[in-house]
Amino acid sequence: MLKVIQVIMDRISPQSEHQEMEEVKEKAKIAILVIVQKFADADVFEKEHCQIFLESHLDDIQEGMIFKIKKFAMPALIAVSKHLSHEVFIEKVFEGTFQ
């Protein structure tokens, strides 16, 4: 599933040869957040998967984040947090998102 997330992120990146409209990019980011939330809640994504998501994709998703995306980011981050150590949670989720 991380491959699917990577493909979506590559497709909506500014360096992509396919320049998608902003609305498409927003919906793609929301879809990724929903996937991450559901898979983390179901324990399909474990610690390693959650850390890869945080390190590889969270900054790109949060870039220019509007309210429509923020309301999906919070449940995804809460679901991911149960698989992270306290230090990683503070560094990547809390400080990276709320500071």
N, C-alpha and C positions, 0 to 999 in steps of 0.2 A: 504494500500500500504506500510505502514511502516513495516508491518509484512513481506512482501516480501523482503524488503531491509534487514531486520534483518536475515532472512533465508539465503540470499545470503552471508551476512557478516559472519555469523556463519560457513557457508560451506567453505569459503576461509581463515578462521582464522588459525593461526599456531597451535592452540589447537584442531582443527578439526581432527576427525579420518580419514577423506578423505583429503589426501595431494595432492591438485591440483597442476598442473604445473604452473609456473610463468605466462605463456601466458594466461592461463585460469583465473588466479587471476586478471591480468590486464584488461581483457575483462569484467570481472564481475564488477570491480570498475568503468569502463567506463559506463557500463549499468546502474549502480546505479546513477551515476552523470547525465546521460541523463534523467532518470526517475525523479530525483529531479528537474532538470531544467524545464522539461515540466510541471510537476505538480505545481511547484511554479509559473511559467508564467501564467498558466491557473487558478490560485487561488484555486486549489484543495488543495494544501498544504498551510496552513495559518501559523500564527505566531507560534503556539504550535508545529506543525509538523516540521517546519524549525528549531526550537530550539532543538527538540529531535534529528533531523538529525545531527546538529552541535555538540551536546554534546555526542552523542552515536557513531557516525560513521566517522566524518570528520578526526579525528586523524589517524584512521586505514587506511582510504583511502589515506591520504597524506604520510603515512609511506613508504619510499622508492620510492616516486613518480617520475616517469620518464616523459619525455616530452609528450609522447603519452597520459598520464593521465592528465597532467597539462592543455593541450589544451581543455579538457572537464571540468576541475574543475572550470576554470574562469567563463564560462557562467552559470554554476550551482550556483556558489557563488553570482554572480550578480542577478540571478533570486530570490534566497533566501533572499538577502539583503533587498528587498522591504518589506518584512514581519517582519523585525527585528527593534528593537529600535536602536537608534544611539549607545548607550553604548554597546549593545550586538554585533552589527556589528563591532565596533572597537576592542572589546576584542576577539571575536571568529574568525572573518573573516580577518580583516586587520592585527592585531598583530599576530594572529595565522598562517597566511599564508604568509605574506609579510615581517615579521621581523625576 
